[in-house]
Amino acid sequence: MGEVGQRSEVSGSEDPDERVEVIAVVAVISIIAVLIAAVPLLLLDPQGADGVGPIGAIFGVPMVASAIVIEVVVRAHQRSRPLNRRMLWWVLGVMPVAIVACAIPAVLDDPEYFAYETPLGAVGTLAGMLVLAYVGILMGALLWFFVVFPLAHLVMALIARARGDKEGGRIGVGSFFLLALAAVIIIGALSLDGLAAGRAGWGQIIAALFGIPGSYEVVWPAGLWIVRGIVVGLVLTFGGWQAIMRRSRRRP
């Protein structure tokens, strides 16, 4: 009975520490995201490069931070570490609100660029930025699935191989497929201009890959050739994998 009591006391004393550890990691990620976003919002001209700085800070930074937080939570769950819902306040509260707060000076200094005429209009502009930040946080799930998750899997597999762990060092084909698909989407979008939203955009990308004229405009021809190379590599890899699987099934 004494040993059982000691074990329960030890496990009960470790759980709060593990919760604090996960929350601390999420808090650090959120604070770093705010600091990175503050640079273009506070120091750079919002009109520079067609507004890439503010959009990247308000949308892109929360998306990347959200994807990294998801990976941290998944790793903690796999290790059976207890999670606390209070960490959501950092991702859904502190980070987006602090990033939008950094945009207040730029919004107040340039009402013409941000298209408002009254103080209420400025509030509406900031509210729209906050919505955009939350959209970026939601899109972080896609970034995690297509980029962070397979990339983390590859890194962990390489580390396991370096340590001599053959079982943990297995690298699945799915990780390369997800990374290649993400590269096709990102490079393809950067290579073309005038893409339509939704499924029509996919049709335009496919037409561009085959050189079929359309309503799109090729702004980066080299990127389009990179996408074609990736697609050909995926097809050859998938075909070779299928051939290997068929041969292995035919063997007695």
C-alpha positions as CSV (number, residue, x, y, z in Angstrom):
1,M,0.0,0.0,0.0
2,G,2.8,2.3,0.8
3,E,4.4,1.9,-2.6
4,V,1.1,2.4,-4.4
5,G,0.6,5.6,-2.4
6,Q,4.1,6.8,-3.3
7,R,3.6,6.1,-7.0
8,S,0.3,8.0,-7.0
9,E,1.9,10.9,-5.3
10,V,4.8,10.9,-7.8
11,S,2.5,10.7,-10.8
12,G,0.3,13.4,-9.4
13,S,3.3,15.6,-8.8
14,E,4.6,15.1,-12.4
15,D,1.3,15.8,-14.2
16,P,1.2,19.6,-13.3
17,D,4.8,20.0,-14.3
18,E,4.2,18.4,-17.7
19,R,1.2,20.5,-18.3
20,V,3.2,23.6,-17.5
21,E,5.9,22.4,-19.9
22,V,3.5,22.1,-22.8
23,I,1.9,25.5,-22.1
24,A,5.3,27.1,-21.8
25,V,6.3,25.8,-25.3
26,V,3.0,27.1,-26.8
27,A,3.5,30.4,-25.0
28,V,7.0,30.8,-26.4
29,I,5.9,30.0,-29.9
30,S,3.1,32.6,-29.7
31,I,5.4,35.3,-28.3
32,I,8.0,34.6,-31.0
33,A,5.2,34.8,-33.6
34,V,4.1,38.2,-32.3
35,L,7.7,39.5,-32.3
36,I,8.2,38.4,-35.9
37,A,4.9,39.9,-37.1
38,A,5.7,43.2,-35.3
39,V,8.7,43.8,-37.5
40,P,6.9,44.5,-40.8
41,L,3.9,46.0,-39.0
42,L,5.8,48.5,-37.0
43,L,9.0,49.2,-39.0
44,L,8.1,48.7,-42.7
45,D,6.0,50.7,-45.1
46,P,2.6,48.9,-45.4
47,Q,2.4,49.9,-49.0
48,G,5.7,48.3,-49.9
49,A,5.6,45.3,-52.3
50,D,1.9,45.7,-52.7
51,G,1.1,45.1,-49.0
52,V,3.0,41.8,-48.7
53,G,4.4,42.8,-45.3
54,P,1.1,43.4,-43.5
55,I,-0.6,40.4,-45.1
56,G,2.3,38.1,-44.3
57,A,2.4,39.3,-40.7
58,I,-1.3,39.1,-40.0
59,F,-2.1,35.9,-42.0
60,G,1.2,34.1,-42.7
61,V,2.8,34.3,-39.3
62,P,-0.3,33.0,-37.3
63,M,-0.6,30.2,-39.9
64,V,3.0,29.0,-39.4
65,A,2.7,29.4,-35.6
66,S,-0.5,27.4,-35.5
67,A,1.0,24.6,-37.6
68,I,4.0,24.4,-35.2
69,V,1.7,24.4,-32.1
70,I,-0.4,21.5,-33.6
71,E,2.9,19.5,-34.0
72,V,3.8,20.2,-30.4
73,V,0.3,19.1,-29.2
74,V,0.5,15.9,-31.3
75,R,3.9,15.0,-30.0
76,A,2.7,15.6,-26.4
77,H,-0.3,13.5,-27.0
78,Q,1.8,10.6,-28.5
79,R,3.9,10.7,-25.4
80,S,0.8,10.6,-23.2
81,R,1.6,14.0,-21.7
82,P,-1.4,15.8,-20.1
83,L,-2.7,18.8,-22.0
84,N,-4.3,21.9,-20.6
85,R,-6.9,23.9,-22.4
86,R,-5.4,27.1,-21.1
87,M,-2.7,26.9,-23.9
88,L,-5.5,27.8,-26.4
89,W,-5.6,31.3,-24.9
90,W,-2.1,31.8,-26.2
91,V,-2.9,30.7,-29.8
92,L,-6.5,32.0,-30.0
93,G,-6.3,35.0,-27.8
94,V,-2.8,36.5,-27.1
95,M,-1.2,35.9,-30.4
96,P,-3.9,37.2,-32.9
97,V,-4.9,40.2,-30.7
98,A,-1.2,41.2,-30.0
99,I,-0.4,41.0,-33.8
100,V,-3.4,43.1,-34.7
101,A,-2.4,45.6,-32.0
102,C,0.9,46.0,-33.6
103,A,-0.9,47.1,-36.8
104,I,-2.7,50.0,-35.0
105,P,0.0,52.6,-35.7
106,A,0.2,51.8,-39.4
107,V,-3.6,51.9,-39.7
108,L,-3.9,55.2,-38.0
109,D,-1.0,56.8,-40.0
110,D,-2.4,55.9,-43.4
111,P,-6.3,56.0,-43.5
112,E,-6.2,56.3,-47.3
113,Y,-4.3,53.1,-47.9
114,F,-6.5,51.2,-45.4
115,A,-9.7,52.7,-46.9
116,Y,-11.4,54.3,-43.9
117,E,-12.6,57.8,-43.2
118,T,-13.9,57.7,-39.6
119,P,-12.7,56.2,-36.3
120,L,-15.4,53.6,-36.6
121,G,-13.9,52.7,-40.0
122,A,-10.5,52.2,-38.4
123,V,-12.1,49.8,-35.9
124,G,-13.7,47.9,-38.8
125,T,-10.3,47.7,-40.5
126,L,-8.7,46.3,-37.4
127,A,-11.6,43.8,-36.9
128,G,-11.1,42.6,-40.5
129,M,-7.4,42.1,-39.7
130,L,-8.3,40.1,-36.6
131,V,-10.6,37.9,-38.8
132,L,-7.8,37.4,-41.2
133,A,-5.5,36.3,-38.4
134,Y,-8.0,33.7,-37.3
135,V,-8.3,32.5,-40.8
136,G,-4.5,32.1,-40.9
137,I,-4.7,30.1,-37.6
138,L,-7.3,27.8,-39.1
139,M,-5.2,27.4,-42.3
140,G,-2.3,26.3,-40.1
141,A,-4.0,22.9,-39.9
142,L,-3.5,22.4,-43.6
143,L,0.1,23.7,-43.4
144,W,0.7,21.2,-40.6
145,F,-0.7,18.3,-42.6
146,F,1.1,19.0,-45.8
147,V,4.4,20.4,-44.6
148,V,5.1,20.3,-40.8
149,F,3.8,16.8,-40.2
150,P,5.7,15.0,-43.0
151,L,8.8,17.1,-42.5
152,A,8.9,16.4,-38.7
153,H,8.4,12.7,-39.5
154,L,11.4,12.7,-41.8
155,V,13.6,14.5,-39.3
156,M,12.6,12.1,-36.5
157,A,13.3,9.1,-38.8
158,L,16.7,10.4,-39.7
159,I,17.6,11.1,-36.0
160,A,16.4,7.5,-35.2
161,R,18.6,6.1,-38.0
162,A,21.6,8.1,-36.7
163,R,21.0,6.5,-33.3
164,G,20.9,3.0,-34.8
165,D,17.1,2.5,-34.3
166,K,16.1,0.7,-37.5
167,E,12.4,0.4,-36.5
168,G,12.0,4.1,-35.7
169,G,14.1,5.1,-38.8
170,R,11.7,3.9,-41.3
171,I,10.7,6.6,-43.8
172,G,7.3,6.2,-45.3
173,V,6.5,7.1,-48.9
174,G,3.5,9.1,-47.7
175,S,5.8,11.8,-46.2
176,F,7.5,12.5,-49.5
177,F,4.2,12.5,-51.3
178,L,2.7,15.1,-49.0
179,L,5.8,17.3,-49.2
180,A,5.8,17.0,-53.0
181,L,2.1,17.8,-53.2
182,A,2.6,20.9,-51.0
183,A,5.5,22.0,-53.3
184,V,3.2,21.5,-56.4
185,I,0.5,23.7,-54.8
186,I,2.8,26.5,-53.5
187,I,5.2,26.7,-56.5
188,G,2.2,26.3,-58.9
189,A,0.4,29.2,-57.3
190,L,3.6,31.4,-57.4
191,S,4.1,30.5,-61.1
192,L,0.7,31.7,-62.3
193,D,-1.3,34.8,-62.0
194,G,-5.1,35.4,-62.4
195,L,-6.0,32.0,-60.9
196,A,-9.7,31.5,-60.1
197,A,-10.9,30.5,-56.7
198,G,-12.0,26.9,-55.9
199,R,-11.9,24.0,-58.3
200,A,-11.5,26.3,-61.3
201,G,-8.0,27.2,-60.0
202,W,-7.0,23.6,-60.0
203,G,-8.2,23.3,-63.6
204,Q,-6.0,26.3,-64.6
205,I,-3.0,24.8,-62.9
206,I,-3.5,21.5,-64.8
207,A,-4.0,23.4,-68.1
208,A,-0.8,25.3,-67.4
209,L,1.1,22.1,-66.8
210,F,0.1,20.8,-70.2
211,G,0.7,24.1,-71.9
212,I,-3.0,24.6,-72.7
213,P,-3.9,28.3,-73.1
214,G,-6.3,29.8,-70.6
215,S,-7.3,32.8,-68.6
216,Y,-4.2,32.5,-66.4
217,E,-0.8,34.2,-66.9
218,V,2.5,32.5,-66.4
219,V,4.7,34.8,-64.3
220,W,7.4,32.3,-63.4
221,P,8.1,29.9,-66.2
222,A,11.0,28.2,-64.3
223,G,8.6,27.4,-61.4
224,L,6.2,25.9,-63.8
225,W,8.9,23.5,-65.1
226,I,9.8,22.7,-61.4
227,V,6.2,21.7,-60.9
228,R,6.2,19.5,-64.0
229,G,9.4,17.8,-62.8
230,I,7.8,17.1,-59.4
231,V,4.7,15.7,-61.0
232,V,6.7,13.4,-63.3
233,G,8.7,12.3,-60.3
234,L,5.6,11.4,-58.4
235,V,4.1,9.5,-61.3
236,L,7.4,7.5,-61.8
237,T,7.8,6.9,-58.0
238,F,4.2,5.7,-57.7
239,G,4.5,3.5,-60.8
240,G,7.7,2.0,-59.5
241,W,6.2,1.4,-56.1
242,Q,3.3,-0.4,-57.6
243,A,5.6,-2.6,-59.7
244,I,7.6,-3.6,-56.6
245,M,4.4,-4.4,-54.7
246,R,3.2,-6.6,-57.5
247,R,6.4,-8.5,-57.8
248,S,6.5,-9.1,-54.0
249,R,3.0,-10.5,-54.1
250,R,3.8,-12.9,-57.0
251,R,6.8,-14.4,-55.1
252,P,5.9,-17.6,-53.3
